[in-house]
Amino acid sequence: MDIGIIGGGINGLCCAWQLAKQGHQVQLYERDALMSATSCASSKLLHGGLRYLENREFRLVREALRERDAWIKRAPHLAQPLRLVMPIYQKSRRPGWMIALGLFLYDHLAGKSQLPKAKRLTAQEVIRRDPLLKSEGLQGGYEFSDGQMDDHALGLWVAEQARQAGVSITEHTEIVELTQDGKVTTANGAVHVHDRLINVAGPWAQRLLQASALDSPYQLDLVRGSHLILQAPCKQAYLLEAPNDRRIFFVLPWQGNTLVGTTEVRQTLNKPIACSPEERSYLLNAWSHYFPDALPNVIDTFAGLRPLLRSAEDPSKATREYALHRTGKLVTVLGGKWTTSMALADKVSHAIY
Ligand SMILES: Cc1cc2nc3c(=O)[nH]c(=O)nc-3n(C[C@H](O)[C@H](O)[C@H](O)COP(=O)(O)OP(=O)(O)OC[C@H]3O[C@@H](n4cnc5c(N)ncnc54)[C@H](O)[C@@H]3O)c2cc1C
């Protein structure tokens, strides 16, 4: 079949690669440059999403854990295992037994993973690894496995695999309208007709449907997440509770510096996707709570917009699941994590028939 794909983020690229491997003729349209939107503004984690267990997203966590391992095998030069520590303090909202139970389940859902299982640490062991971490009230912690990637470089590597499989990629070409009959119109008025169309435009997927007078049974909830890059080497990767609202945030090693994120702020598409002063101070406060003696120097910030399926008032409780919606020759993808992009592509390859 001749298939048109709209969106050159990780989900669009994985769909293109997968469909080309199956023998389809694939044309991908990207409005800007490949991998220039949400997919290069992630926390760089290939993960099952430990915190999604609190929302009982067992199917998604199992799929994401298997995909985490698959990425590490598929592209070991750009995706590596990462050990994270979750310290437990006297005042932690999540008690030690809850973390132990969650990690037991996490390892179980990972199946026959090649990554080491979770392990309990004493307070002394936690501090020995990182003497700058706040020791007051520290009761111990747990370390567990996930993966880390260079999201931009890994996405471009997928694009290269897709090209080699025969995908034709057109950058700087915006699709302004599509139809259920497989027709797309570009911003400069060119019209192309495909046997199937995949709308995988991330946060913009629903707006494209609306601009084309098409409905969807799913609504997107657009939630910005910001990160800071601190000029300091990071001795240990952490999953931490923010002191005020007890949300989970990450402190991660990133290219010799420290990556701190993220936030959850609803926004619309007509506003710039950038880290606000409030998010910057929220993240700095959270970081300083755990590293009171370190002086942070913020060298960069970045932000992305999560295309979540609308499901809850509190964005941190919103589902991270994705959905496919087919009408005529058009398949629209709504939601989707970086980690699960190949599994999503596999489902899209079945939805086109
Ligand atoms: C702050 C943050 C942290 C995250 N951290 C992680 C993480 O650590 N691990 C993880 O697994 N997931 C993470 N995610 C989720 C993950 O990054 C996203 O779900 C994923 O990148 C979405 O990819 P996508 O291809 O659907 O969207 P995008 O990457 O946004 O790609 C959509 C593309 O479509 C293009 N486009 C839009 N409209 C048109 C049009 N009309 N015509 C042509 N092209 C168009 C856009 O330019 C864009 O390039 C995070 C998300 C955020 C926001």
Ligand as a Chemical Component Dictionary entry (heavy atoms), coordinates in Angstrom:
data_LIG
# 
_chem_comp.id                   LIG 
_chem_comp.type                 NON-POLYMER 
_chem_comp.pdbx_formal_charge   0 
_chem_comp.three_letter_code    LIG 
# 
loop_
_chem_comp_atom.comp_id 
_chem_comp_atom.atom_id 
_chem_comp_atom.alt_atom_id 
_chem_comp_atom.type_symbol 
_chem_comp_atom.charge 
_chem_comp_atom.model_Cartn_x 
_chem_comp_atom.model_Cartn_y 
_chem_comp_atom.model_Cartn_z 
_chem_comp_atom.pdbx_ordinal 
LIG C1  C1  C 0 8.493  16.779 29.572 1  
LIG C2  C2  C 0 8.319  15.428 28.972 2  
LIG C3  C3  C 0 9.099  14.379 29.417 3  
LIG C4  C4  C 0 8.931  13.114 28.860 4  
LIG N1  N1  N 0 9.765  12.124 29.245 5  
LIG C5  C5  C 0 9.633  10.902 28.699 6  
LIG C6  C6  C 0 10.555 9.890  29.022 7  
LIG O1  O1  O 0 11.519 10.109 29.761 8  
LIG N2  N2  N 0 10.366 8.664  28.473 9  
LIG C7  C7  C 0 9.311  8.390  27.642 10 
LIG O2  O2  O 0 9.172  7.239  27.218 11 
LIG N3  N3  N 0 8.445  9.351  27.271 12 
LIG C8  C8  C 0 8.596  10.605 27.765 13 
LIG N4  N4  N 0 7.755  11.601 27.398 14 
LIG C9  C9  C 0 6.690  11.318 26.425 15 
LIG C10 C10 C 0 7.245  11.352 25.004 16 
LIG O3  O3  O 0 8.268  12.286 24.871 17 
LIG C11 C11 C 0 6.145  11.695 24.014 18 
LIG O4  O4  O 0 4.988  10.972 24.299 19 
LIG C12 C12 C 0 6.583  11.374 22.582 20 
LIG O5  O5  O 0 7.821  11.994 22.309 21 
LIG C13 C13 C 0 5.537  11.858 21.589 22 
LIG O6  O6  O 0 6.053  11.633 20.297 23 
LIG P1  P1  P 0 5.212  11.990 19.016 24 
LIG O7  O7  O 0 5.968  11.520 17.841 25 
LIG O8  O8  O 0 3.815  11.479 19.176 26 
LIG O9  O9  O 0 5.085  13.593 19.072 27 
LIG P2  P2  P 0 6.146  14.707 18.613 28 
LIG O10 O10 O 0 7.510  14.355 18.975 29 
LIG O11 O11 O 0 5.600  16.007 19.095 30 
LIG O12 O12 O 0 6.053  14.647 17.039 31 
LIG C14 C14 C 0 4.942  15.153 16.324 32 
LIG C15 C15 C 0 5.508  15.782 15.077 33 
LIG O13 O13 O 0 4.439  16.147 14.199 34 
LIG C16 C16 C 0 4.794  17.344 13.546 35 
LIG N5  N5  N 0 3.569  17.980 13.065 36 
LIG C17 C17 C 0 2.584  18.525 13.813 37 
LIG N6  N6  N 0 1.610  18.980 13.033 38 
LIG C18 C18 C 0 1.979  18.719 11.756 39 
LIG C19 C19 C 0 1.373  18.982 10.485 40 
LIG N7  N7  N 0 0.183  19.592 10.392 41 
LIG N8  N8  N 0 2.047  18.601 9.359  42 
LIG C20 C20 C 0 3.252  17.973 9.442  43 
LIG N9  N9  N 0 3.866  17.720 10.623 44 
LIG C21 C21 C 0 3.233  18.084 11.767 45 
LIG C22 C22 C 0 5.491  18.156 14.631 46 
LIG O14 O14 O 0 6.323  19.161 14.075 47 
LIG C23 C23 C 0 6.282  17.076 15.367 48 
LIG O15 O15 O 0 7.595  16.946 14.874 49 
LIG C24 C24 C 0 7.924  12.899 27.899 50 
LIG C25 C25 C 0 7.145  13.961 27.438 51 
LIG C26 C26 C 0 7.358  15.222 27.957 52 
LIG C27 C27 C 0 6.560  16.366 27.423 53 
# 
loop_
_chem_comp_bond.comp_id 
_chem_comp_bond.atom_id_1 
_chem_comp_bond.atom_id_2 
_chem_comp_bond.value_order 
_chem_comp_bond.pdbx_ordinal 
LIG C1  C2  SING 1  
LIG C2  C3  SING 2  
LIG C2  C26 DOUB 3  
LIG C3  C4  DOUB 4  
LIG C4  N1  SING 5  
LIG C4  C24 SING 6  
LIG N1  C5  DOUB 7  
LIG C5  C6  SING 8  
LIG C5  C8  SING 9  
LIG C6  O1  DOUB 10 
LIG C6  N2  SING 11 
LIG N2  C7  SING 12 
LIG C7  O2  DOUB 13 
LIG C7  N3  SING 14 
LIG N3  C8  DOUB 15 
LIG C8  N4  SING 16 
LIG N4  C9  SING 17 
LIG N4  C24 SING 18 
LIG C9  C10 SING 19 
LIG C10 O3  SING 20 
LIG C10 C11 SING 21 
LIG C11 O4  SING 22 
LIG C11 C12 SING 23 
LIG C12 O5  SING 24 
LIG C12 C13 SING 25 
LIG C13 O6  SING 26 
LIG O6  P1  SING 27 
LIG P1  O7  DOUB 28 
LIG P1  O8  SING 29 
LIG P1  O9  SING 30 
LIG O9  P2  SING 31 
LIG P2  O10 DOUB 32 
LIG P2  O11 SING 33 
LIG P2  O12 SING 34 
LIG O12 C14 SING 35 
LIG C14 C15 SING 36 
LIG C15 O13 SING 37 
LIG C15 C23 SING 38 
LIG O13 C16 SING 39 
LIG C16 N5  SING 40 
LIG C16 C22 SING 41 
LIG N5  C17 SING 42 
LIG N5  C21 SING 43 
LIG C17 N6  DOUB 44 
LIG N6  C18 SING 45 
LIG C18 C19 SING 46 
LIG C18 C21 DOUB 47 
LIG C19 N7  SING 48 
LIG C19 N8  DOUB 49 
LIG N8  C20 SING 50 
LIG C20 N9  DOUB 51 
LIG N9  C21 SING 52 
LIG C22 O14 SING 53 
LIG C22 C23 SING 54 
LIG C23 O15 SING 55 
LIG C24 C25 DOUB 56 
LIG C25 C26 SING 57 
LIG C26 C27 SING 58 
# 
